[in-house]
Amino acid sequence: MASKLFATKPISNILAEAEGAGEHTLKRALGPVNLITLGIGAIIGAGIFVLTGTAAAQFAGPAIVISYMIAGAGCVFAGLCYAEFASMLPIAGSAYTYGYATMGELVAWIIGWALVLEYAFGAATVAVGWSGFVSSLLEFFGTKLPFNATPSVALTLFGHPFKAQVDIFALSAIVIITIVLVVGVRESANFNSGAVMIKVSVVLVFIGLALAFAFGHWHHMMTNWQPFIPRNRGHFGQFGWSGIMRGAGVVFFAYIGFDAVSTAAQEAKNPQKDMPFGILGSLIVCTVLYIFVAGLLTGIKPYSSLNVPAPVADGAAAIGVRWGVLLIDLGAIAGLASVMLVMLLGQSRVLYTMSCDGLLWKWVGRLHPRFRTPYIISIVVGTFAALLAAFLPITLLGELVSLGTLLAFTIVCLGVWVLRVRQPELHRPFRTPWVPVVPICGMIVSLALMLSLDEPAWIGFGSWLIIGQIIYFTYSRRHSNVQRALAAATKPDVRVGR
């Protein structure tokens, strides 16, 4: 009985689904540029504008540059494993499908359910941050709204009245993004590409201004960079090398999202070639940008003064660019919009694949007859994320998102190693180098970062997984295509008469 829970989905079945065509399949409309901008769109968000200053001021000092290098290296380990799977199994399910092919149905379900934390909860968290930057931009221009953007609503839950604050901007952002996703993947990709161009341009403008300041004020920069690695203050994580590692754990969250590229594999024109390019290319571009921003920012201002809500904007103001607040607000608004889009796109594609496998209800996998997008689940996920964004503050959401992501990273790294041992003869358009060293390093980094998170996040994560198991054992297991195939194969051959 237990062996059925870990029944794997045949690789041949996955490849047949990936090669399907027609009105009942996802539309292949994405090229290499679309895929790399999807990756950059998912990665660059509030992290580069906020986490850099926080981690430098509290943990690493100017050595936050090394923290970014360590976090980026950890993501590259996982990215190499994702690239092998995405080129070999170009299906929309991402880590869920990879787990299904290597470690079985129960593991796949856990990953798919955990990805809801990464994508839907992540989009909701980003929407709340997006709302804050929109409010800041309106204040910059002195605009007064004719309505309250965050009104309070009196609700009653289990007989107890309480007030919930509704974030109208966050709610509106998710609604608009959901409409774009329903209309079509090409339109979604074009919207994302435009947003990525804006936010990358903002980052490059800041880097250019900061470099010009650095060459004219080199002594000032060197003074702020000393000591490059501040002495540890007697506690783990408070500067020194332990602070660098703690900083890596914090800024790792600025890299979350590159795996969403793999959810678009079934909509890529040439996934075998372009998926590795999209995944690894976006990681490399973002790592380079992060290192430049972190190094220049800690040179412009003393690291101890960077624990503020908008450190990059403050850095721009410190070098005489008074419109720095406007610059960063525009970049963050565009950046967070693209993050929401890629997160919600990834979520709907994973759930679509789970439905096709029989683990979720059939309506989840229904495609729009004209746009060929999973429109019903896109609307449902968008509504769910909009409600989270409208009513919930940013509390444990960030750490819950990270736990879901890191679990997926761990399983994907392990899956590459397992499949190399079990089926070494499979055609792999892209091969992860130095197996099993790279997968093991990816697992170690991911598990270490998971263990560094707080206990309340683990309690919430465990509760979420329990809810998922209830759904699996009450519905998914009885309707699974793989389980039905196993049952048919083991059914006794009944013969009537002679």
Buried (B, 14 or more C-beta within 10 A) or exposed (E): EEEBBEBBBEBEBBBEBBEEEEEEBBBBBBBBBBBBBBBBBBBBBBBBBBBBBBBBBBBBBBBBBBBBBBBBBBBBBBBBBBBBBBBBBBBBBBBBBBBBBBBBBBBBBBBBBBBBBBBBBBBBBBBBBBBBBBBBBBEEEEEEEEEEBEEEEEEEEEEEEEEEEBBBBBBBBBBBBBEBBBBBBBBBBBBBBBBBBBBBBBBEBBBEBBEEBBEEBEEBBEEBBEEEBBEBEEEEBBBBEBBBBBBBBBBBBBBBBBBBBBBBBBBBEBBBEBBBBBBBBBBBBBBEBBBBBBBBBBBBBBBEBBEBEBBBBBBBBBBEBEEBBBBBBBBBBBBBBBBBBBBBBBBBBBBBBBBBBBBBBEEBBBBBEEBBBBBBBBBBBBEBBBBBBBBBEBEBBBBBBBBBBBBBBBBBBBBBBBBBEEEEEEEBBBBBEEBBEBBBBBBBBBBBBBEBBEEEBBEBBEEBBEEBBEBBEEBBBEBBBBBEBBEEEEEEEEEEEE
